[in-house]
Amino acid sequence: MVAGATSQASATQRTYPIAPGVQINVRSGPGTHFSIVRTLPAGSSVPIYCQCPGETVTGTYGTTKIWDNIANGQFVSDAYVQTGSDGYVAPACS
């Protein structure tokens, strides 16, 4: 089981936009077989506290195994988050 975020939001926490026009499912772990915790509406932005490898997903921004931890026990596929990178932009989840 992947642990949740190791730190909470600060006043300077950067957020990243999700793909335009896309509602994104937030999962309890890094894969589509994990339960849906909530759904983010189109136009949302998310913080990324840490990232981890998980199920491969193809989305608006390509195909990736990277999953972004956006809150304690909440993950979204990086394939739908505009980070400006094909790699990791946050520390590895512990």
N, C-alpha and C positions, 0 to 999 in steps of 0.2 A: 504494500500500500504506500502511495506517495504521500508524504507529509504536506501539510498546508504551508502557507506563506510563513516566513520566519520573521517578518516585520510588517507593521501596519502602515497605512498611508501617512505621509507627512505633508506639510504644506507645500513642499516642492516635488511631490510625486508626479512623474510624467505619465501622461495617458496617451494611448494610441487609438486611432479611429478604426472601427470595424468596417468591412467592405461596404461601399455605398449600396443602398437598397436591399441589404441583407439582414434578416432577423437571424440571430445566432443562438444556438442552444448552448447553455452553460452546463457542463457535466460535473459529476462528483469525482471524476478521475480522468486521466489522459487517454480517453478512447470513447468511441461511440457506443460501446457496450456498457459504459457507466450510466447511471441514471441521470435524467435531466433535472437540474436543480431549479433552473429558471430560464427564461428566454429574453435576450436583449433585443430591444427594438432597433430597427434601422436607424442609423445616425448616431448610435452610441459610441462612446470612447471608453477604453478600459485601462486600468493600471496593470502593469506586469510586475509582480513581486519576485517571481522566479519562473524558470522554465525547465521542462523535463521531456525526455523522449517518450513517445507513446505510439498509439496506432497511427499509421500513415493515412493522411486525409488529403484529397485534392479539392482546392477551393479557389476563390477569386485570385489569390496571390501565389498560386502554384501548388505543388505537392510537397508535403513536409510531414515529418514525424514529431515536430516540435509542438508541445502544448504549453500554453501560457496559464500560470496560476494568477487569477485576478482577484481572489479573495480566499479566505480559509476554506479549503475543500471545494473550490470552484475553478474549473478549467475550461478553456476554449482552445480550439485548434488555431495555431499560428497561421494557417492557410487563409484565414479570414480576418487577420489583424494586420493593418498597414504599419509595419515596424521600420520599413526602409532597408531591411536586411533579409537575406535568405538563411542567416544563421542566428545564433543566440544573441539577444540584446540585454539579457538579465542574468543574474547568477543561477546556477543549477539549484533545483529544489532539493532539500535534504530530507 
